[in-house]
Amino acid sequence: MKLGILGLGNHVTKNTLNSLLISKYVKVTCFYVRNIIKGHSIADKYNLRFVKNISQFFNENLDIIYIACPPDSHFKYIKAS
């Protein structure tokens, strides 16, 4: 299953991302963060594709979207997807 990650805070990078990257059930295909510098840094470190535009992220033909941003923004992103 193709998975995209929306937001990559400390919890995800420290606790979740490595497990997702080695999973035989999902493939992390892309991620989106608002901070372009952080996005490029994470893309280089984990060899992931950084999507710089939220609209493009939602058009990625993903099976799963992992919303990893503050809870108060979850509804907005669910509605946009």
Residue pairs with C-beta under 8 A, 6 or more apart in sequence:
1 25
1 26
1 27
1 63
1 64
2 26
2 27
2 29
2 60
2 61
2 62
2 63
2 64
3 20
3 26
3 27
3 28
3 29
3 62
3 63
3 64
3 65
3 66
4 28
4 29
4 30
4 31
4 32
4 51
4 57
4 60
4 62
4 64
4 65
4 66
5 12
5 17
5 20
5 28
5 30
5 31
5 32
5 65
5 66
5 68
6 31
6 32
6 57
6 65
6 66
6 67
6 68
6 69
6 77
7 32
7 33
7 67
7 68
7 69
7 70
8 17
8 31
8 33
8 38
8 42
8 68
9 68
9 69
11 68
12 66
12 68
13 42
16 68
17 28
17 46
20 26
20 28
20 66
21 28
21 46
26 64
28 48
29 49
29 60
29 62
30 48
30 49
30 50
30 51
30 57
30 60
30 62
31 39
31 42
31 43
31 48
31 49
31 50
31 51
32 39
32 50
32 51
32 52
32 53
32 54
32 57
33 39
33 42
33 50
36 52
39 50
39 52
40 50
42 48
42 50
43 49
43 50
51 57
51 60
54 80
58 80
58 81
65 77
65 81
67 74
67 77
67 78
69 77
